[in-house]
């Protein structure tokens, strides 16, 4: 874990702040834009809460998964030591991303409280379970990314475009109920939509009843985890030489 952090952020402990600051800056920029464009959220209330709940789900869903996809490439030197295995490096990156995600969530809520913005949800359990479920999904997707990025050199670029596509169709800036029926049926398969709906359902009473499927989201995450672990097991040699 320490070697992975030093490879990405340098030997200074302060450089790790980049991993925390980047998603927070992303969130802050979008909140400021939304606040200027719309004084009221699409479903009423504070637009800051509406945007923060959506962007936070996006950050937790894709940032760890993307970072895990680059774990082997950035730590190839470690495999000169026979004791270090592929699975060790993947798990180390997953743990670092898991901890980073919780730090980001904590900083966001503490900063909002200090700024006078009320981000406390109506249902705290739903929010907590949603955050844990999204991180589980992200790390599961990260295992798949590790395998695919080691086999296909261009996979990380493809994944970025996939992220953008899901980002634009996730209902982050508009509620899914405002979409045409045909589009709603199509975007329902977007896992990011369910991540956002899960988080927002903690803030808005009755929200997510139409679109949210926790079973679908968790099942998809479990499938990704199974495929990722299976790929790591049976393509271990290819992962190191890809």
C-alpha positions in Angstrom: 0.0 0.0 0.0 2.8 2.4 0.9 4.7 1.6 -2.3 1.5 2.2 -4.3 0.9 5.6 -2.7 4.5 6.7 -3.2 4.4 5.7 -6.9 1.3 7.8 -7.4 1.8 10.7 -5.1 5.6 10.8 -4.2 7.2 10.3 -0.8 5.6 13.4 0.8 2.6 12.6 2.9 1.1 15.9 1.8 1.1 14.8 -1.8 -1.7 12.3 -0.9 -3.9 15.3 -0.6 -4.1 15.4 -4.4 -6.2 12.2 -4.3 -8.6 13.9 -1.9 -8.6 17.3 -3.4 -9.3 16.3 -7.0 -12.8 14.8 -6.5 -13.7 17.6 -4.1 -12.7 20.3 -6.7 -14.8 18.4 -9.3 -17.7 18.5 -6.9 -17.2 22.2 -6.0 -17.1 23.3 -9.7 -20.3 21.5 -10.6 -22.1 22.8 -7.5 -21.1 26.4 -8.3 -22.3 26.0 -11.9 -25.6 24.5 -10.8 -26.1 27.2 -8.2 -25.7 29.9 -10.9 -27.8 28.2 -13.6 -30.7 27.0 -11.3 -31.5 28.6 -8.0 -33.9 25.8 -7.3 -33.3 22.1 -7.8 -35.4 20.2 -10.4 -37.4 18.6 -7.6 -37.3 21.7 -5.3 -35.1 22.6 -2.5 -31.5 23.5 -2.3 -29.6 22.9 -5.7 -26.4 22.3 -3.7 -27.9 19.3 -2.0 -29.3 18.0 -5.4 -26.0 18.3 -7.2 -23.8 17.1 -4.3 -25.8 13.9 -3.9 -25.4 13.2 -7.6 -21.8 14.1 -8.0 -20.8 12.3 -4.8 -22.3 9.1 -6.2 -20.4 9.6 -9.5 -17.1 10.2 -7.7 -17.5 7.1 -5.4 -18.7 5.0 -8.3 -16.0 5.6 -10.9 -12.9 7.2 -9.4 -11.8 4.1 -7.4 -12.7 1.8 -10.4 -10.5 3.9 -12.8 -7.6 4.1 -10.4 -7.7 0.3 -9.8 -7.4 -0.3 -13.5 -3.9 1.3 -13.5 -2.7 -0.6 -10.5 -0.5 -3.2 -12.2 0.9 -0.9 -14.8 2.1 1.6 -12.2 3.6 -1.1 -9.9 5.3 -3.4 -12.3 8.6 -2.9 -10.5 7.2 -4.7 -7.5 6.9 -7.9 -9.3 10.7 -8.2 -9.4 10.2 -9.5 -5.8 8.8 -13.1 -6.1 6.9 -12.6 -2.8 4.7 -9.9 -4.4 1.7 -11.4 -6.3 -0.7 -9.7 -8.7 -3.6 -10.1 -6.2 -1.5 -8.3 -3.5 -1.1 -5.2 -5.7 -4.8 -5.2 -6.7 -6.0 -5.5 -3.1 -3.6 -2.8 -1.9 -4.9 -0.4 -4.5 -8.5 -1.3 -3.6 -7.9 -0.7 0.1 -6.2 2.7 -0.7 -9.2 3.7 -2.8 -11.7 2.5 -0.2 -10.0 4.6 2.5 -9.7 7.6 0.1 -13.4 7.4 -0.7 -14.4 7.6 3.0 -12.1 10.5 3.5 -13.6 12.3 0.6 -17.1 11.7 2.0 -16.1 12.9 5.4 -14.4 16.1 4.1 -17.4 16.9 1.9 -19.9 16.7 4.9 -17.6 18.5 7.3 -16.9 21.3 4.8 -20.6 21.6 4.0 -21.4 21.9 7.7 -18.7 24.5 8.3 -20.1 26.5 5.3 -23.6 26.4 6.7 -24.9 24.0 4.1 -27.2 21.2 5.5 -26.2 17.9 3.9 -27.8 15.8 6.6 -30.3 13.4 4.9 -33.8 12.5 6.0 -32.7 8.9 6.2 -29.2 8.4 7.5 -29.3 4.6 7.1 -30.2 4.9 3.4 -27.3 7.3 2.8 -24.8 5.1 4.7 -25.9 1.9 3.0 -25.9 3.7 -0.4 -22.3 4.9 0.1 -21.1 1.4 1.1 -23.0 -0.2 -1.8 -21.5 2.3 -4.3 -17.9 1.7 -3.0 -18.5 -2.1 -3.2 -19.7 -1.7 -6.8 -16.8 0.5 -7.7 -14.1 -1.8 -6.3 -15.9 -4.8 -8.0 -15.7 -2.9 -11.3 -12.1 -2.1 -10.5 -11.2 -5.8 -10.5 -12.7 -6.1 -14.0 -10.7 -3.0 -15.1 -7.5 -4.5 -13.9 -8.0 -7.5 -16.1 -9.2 -5.6 -19.2 -6.5 -2.9 -18.9 -3.8 -5.5 -18.7 -5.1 -7.3 -21.8 -6.1 -4.3 -23.9 -3.7 -1.4 -23.9 -6.4 1.1 -24.8 -9.0 0.0 -22.3 -8.4 2.9 -19.8 -9.2 5.4 -22.6 -12.3 3.3 -23.5 -13.4 3.3 -19.9 -13.1 7.1 -19.7 -15.5 7.4 -22.6 -17.8 4.9 -21.0 -17.7 7.0 -17.8 -18.7 10.1 -19.8 -21.5 8.3 -21.5 -23.0 7.0 -18.2 -22.3 10.4 -16.6 -24.5 12.2 -19.3 -27.3 9.7 -19.0 -27.4 9.2 -15.3 -29.9 11.9 -14.4 -27.3 13.8 -12.4 -28.6 17.2 -13.4 -32.2 16.2 -14.1 -34.6 13.7 -12.5 -35.3 10.6 -14.6 -39.0 11.2 -14.4 -38.6 14.2 -16.7 -37.2 12.0 -19.4 -39.3 10.5 -22.3 -40.5 7.0 -21.5 -38.3 5.4 -24.2 -35.2 7.1 -22.8 -36.1 6.1 -19.2 -36.3 2.5 -20.2 -32.9 2.7 -21.9 -31.0 4.6 -19.1 -32.4 2.2 -16.5 -29.6 -0.1 -17.3 -27.0 2.6 -16.4 -25.6 1.5 -13.0 -24.7 5.1 -12.2 -28.3 6.1 -12.4 -29.1 3.6 -9.6 -26.2 4.9 -7.5 -27.4 8.4 -7.7 -31.1 7.4 -7.1 -30.0 5.5 -4.0 -28.1 8.5 -2.5 -30.9 10.9 -3.4 -33.6 8.7 -1.9 -32.0 9.4 1.4 -32.7 13.2 0.9 -36.1 13.3 -0.8 -39.1 11.4 0.5 -40.5 8.9 -2.0 -37.6 9.6 -4.4 -36.4 6.7 -6.5 -39.5 4.6 -6.2 -39.9 4.5 -10.0 -36.3 3.9 -11.2 -34.2 2.7 -8.3 -33.4 -1.1 -8.1 -31.0 -1.9 -5.3 -31.0 -5.5 -6.3 -29.9 -4.8 -9.8 -27.1 -2.5 -8.7 -25.8 -4.9 -6.1 -26.2 -7.9 -8.4 -24.2 -6.1 -11.1 -21.5 -5.3 -8.7 -21.3 -8.9 -7.5 -21.1 -10.1 -11.2 -18.3 -7.7 -11.8 -16.4 -8.9 -8.7 -16.9 -12.6 -9.7 -15.6 -11.9 -13.3 -12.7 -9.8 -12.0 -11.6 -12.4 -9.6 -12.1 -15.2 -12.2 -10.1 -13.2 -14.7 -7.3 -12.6 -12.3 -7.1 -16.3 -11.4 -7.1 -17.7 -14.9 -5.2 -14.9 -16.7 -2.5 -14.2 -14.1 0.4 -14.8 -16.4 -1.1 -12.5 -19.1 -1.7 -9.8 -16.6 2.0 -9.6 -15.9 3.1 -9.7 -19.5 0.3 -7.7 -21.1 
